[in-house]
Amino acid sequence: MISPVHALAYALGVLALAAGVVGVILPVVPGSLLLVGGTVLVGWAGGFARVGWGTIAFSATLGLVIWAVDLGAAALGTRVARASRWAVVGAGVGLLLGLLFGLVGILLGPALGAVVFEYLRNPDFKRALTAGAGAFVGFLLGSVVKVILALMLVGVVVVKLVI
């Protein structure tokens, strides 16, 4: 029989894993940290018998990769579009301000921020639009990669629990 403390740890671990998947999309939620924390909780709840230290190390590695993708995706997109550092900073500012406007703001904020900051640096609207497009594509591709990695992490934990 499982103790109430261990049952609570399992429940909190599962909640942390679910919140982590959401968090890889929403920048205000620390997705990669929640994913790793959820893995540790689930492992601890089971005495590290099924979800052991190898799985936790794997989860921590994936968490670091997700974090790195999170930091670099929009910035890489703007750099590939040959935008200036201003556009990279603008993509970050746009993302933060976009949080105030929900999903639409989160999706469009980096692109708009890159356009505005690039245009302020050099009033060439075509170049500014290219920077914004790069930030948008980078953000979208980064989000897809982060979700795939997060689901892979959760999948490994589920397989360890079931098998």
N, C-alpha and C positions, 0 to 999 in steps of 0.2 A: 504494500500500500504506500502511496506517495504522501509525504507530509504536506500540510498546508503551506509551509514556507517554500517547499520545492514547487508545489503547484503554482504559487504566486510567482515564483521566479520564471517558470515556463511561460505563464501568461504574459508577464512583463517582457520576456525575451521575444515572444511572438509579436507583441505590440511594437516593440522597438524595431524588429525586422520590417514590419509593415510600414511603420513611420519612416524607416530608412529608405525604403523604395520610393515613397512619396517625396522624401527629402532630396533625392538625387535630381528631382525636377524643380522643386521649389527651393530657391536659394536661402530662404530664411531658416529652413530646417536642416540641421547638420546630418545629412543622409548617410554619408560614409561612416561617421562616428556612431550613429544609431545602429547601423548594420553590424558593425564589429561588436558593439555593446550587447546587442541582441544575441549574437552568436555566443558570447561569453556567458550571458545569463542562461541560455538554453544548455550550454555545456555544464555549467555549475549545477543547474537544477537536476541534471542526470548524473552527477558525480563524475563528469568528464569521461563516462564509459562509452557513449555513442558519439557524442560531439567532443572530441578530444583536442589536445593541444595542436595537433597537425591541422585540424580543421580551423581552429582559431587562428593559427599562423597564416593559413591560406586566406581566411576572411580578412585578416589585418592587411595582408598584401593587396588583396583586391580593393579594400577600403582606401589604401594609399593611392592606388591607380585611379580610382573614382575621384578622389580629391584632386589629383594632378590634372585629370581631364577637366574637372570643374573649373580649376584655375585657368587653364590654358585654352579652352575651346574657342571662346569668342575672340580672345586676343590673337590666337593663331589664325583665325579666319580673317581678321583685319590685316594681319601681317602678310598673309598670302595675297590679299587684295592690294598689297603694296601701300597700305595706309601708314600714316605717321603714328608716333607714340601718342599723339593727342587723340587719335581715333580709338586706340586701345583703351586709354583712360576714359574716353567718352562712352565706350561700350560698357565699362564697369559702372560708371555713374548712371548710365541709362538703365542698367539692370536694377540697381538699387532703387532708383526713382520709380521704375516700372512695377516694383513690388506693391506700390500704393494703388495700382490700377488693376490688380488681379492678374489672371492668366494672359489677357491681351497685353498688359504692360510688361509682363515677364517675357513674352515672346517678341514684342516690338521694341522694348526699351533699349536693349543693346544696340540694335540697328539705328534707332533714332539718336541715341547718344553718340554713336560713332559719326553719324552724318553731321550733327551739330558741331561737335568738337573739331572734326576735320575741316569743316567749312569755316569755323572761327580761325583756325590756323592759316588756311589758304582758301580764299573765297572762290574756289573752283567747284561749282555745284556737281558736275559730272564726277569728279574725283571723290567728292564727299559721298555721293550716292554709291560709288563703287566700294568705299570703305564700309558704309552701312550694310550693303549686300554681303560683304565678306563677314562682318560681325554676325549677321543673321544666320548665314549658312553655317558658320562655325558653331554658333550656339545650338542650332538644331542638330547638327551632326554630333556634337558633344553630348547633348541630351540623350540621343539614341544610344550612343556608346555607354553612357552611365547607366541607363535603364537596363541594357543587356547585361552589363557587369553585375548590377545589383540583383537581377533575377538569377543570374548564375550563382552568386553567393548564397542567396536564399535556397536555390535548388540543391546546392551541395549540403546545406544544413538539413533540409527536409530528407534528402536521401540518407544521410547519416542517422537520422532519427528513425526512419522507417526500416532500413535494411540492417 
